[in-house]
Amino acid sequence: MAFRLRSVSLRRRLAMVIACRAALETAPGLPIAIDRSSGPD
């Protein structure tokens, strides 16, 4: 899935990161894996 995220436009990727942050605040512990996947990139 990482290779797909790279092809995605930067704007869309930014929106995904924001969504992950919001999810972390709403349900901490669940979206951590997703946030971590797009973090080190």
N, C-alpha and C positions, 0 to 999 in steps of 0.2 A: 504493500500500500504506500510505502514511502516514495517509491518511484513515481507513483501517480500524483502524490501531493506536489512533487517537484514540477510536474507539467502544468499543474493548476496555476491560474493567474495569481499574481501577488495579491491583488485586491481580495480575491476569494479566500486565499490562504489567511490573510489578516483577519477576515471575518470569522474564519474557523477558530483561530487562536482566541479571539474575543469570546466566542461562544464557549470555548473550553474554560476560559477564566470564569465566565458567568456560571458555568456548570459546577466548577470547583467550589464556588461560594454557595451555590444552592445545595449540591450534594457532594460534599468533600469525601474523597476516598473512592468514588466510583470512576470519574473521568480522569483520574490521575494517569492511567495508562495512556490515554489519548494525548493528554498534555505532555507527557514525557516523550511520546513518539515524535511530536513536532517541536520539542524543546531543543535538543542537541543539534538539530538541523540548522 
